[in-house]
């Protein structure tokens, strides 16, 4: 498996070139990024920004291991407002184009969310239709949409995720398995045997179950109570050998030191 770090692990004050350089210095093989809403490397940015990011990867030797499909929390594909759904679609289409230009084959997609005014059945149908509408773009650029299990009040179990993907039934739609997101609800090691080759990417972060359903439960990778040996055995059991990306909030202390510590944690994890 290959070791990557998510862009959000770095402090917001650090520029993208600085993040690539620090990732390389800390020994990461890849970095997961996404288009910004404005400024450098943004949805409306010039083609030169994409070329500059590609040059960063070449210069530092840090591959772009994956990309986010867009800020789907802010623009959920399941929203009641059709204009919001269309904006989400435009963002994902642009992300697909940029991913192809950068040689990235997989995008992380938050498929939407269940809300008081968006019942689960409605959210399910809208999310699937949203993805189906984007399949021609995926086929044209050979980019996979990997649906992540997040705290969006849907797809809480591996069986739900499997059904969601299989009902769409397309080889360019898979799962982005986040091993820490559903510790309050399921055991992460139960997911890989159910999803199998549907898993296209993996996120890892620690979680302390004593916190319950609370963001305060997210902790440093090897802290908390996830049985990482079981998780890694489960991934190897399905033959997964792709990118494993650490996703944890930026440290409030020394950012350079923390990125090196994250890298050491990942080395320990991948050796299990």
Secondary structure, DSSP 4 states (H G I P E B T S, - for coil): -EEEEEGGGS-TTS-HHHHHHHHHHHT-SEEEE--BSSSTTBTT--HHHHHHHHHHHHHHT-EEEEEE---TTTS-TT-S-HHHHHHHHHHHHHHHHHHHHHT--EEEE-----BTTB-HHHHHHHHHHHHHHHHHHHHHHT-EEEEE--SSSS--SHHHHHHHHHHH--TTEEEEEETTTTTTTS-THHHHHHHGGGEEEEEE-EE-GGG-SSGGGEE-TTSBS--HHHHHHHHHHTT--SEEEE--PPPSS-HHHHHHHHHHHHHHHHT-
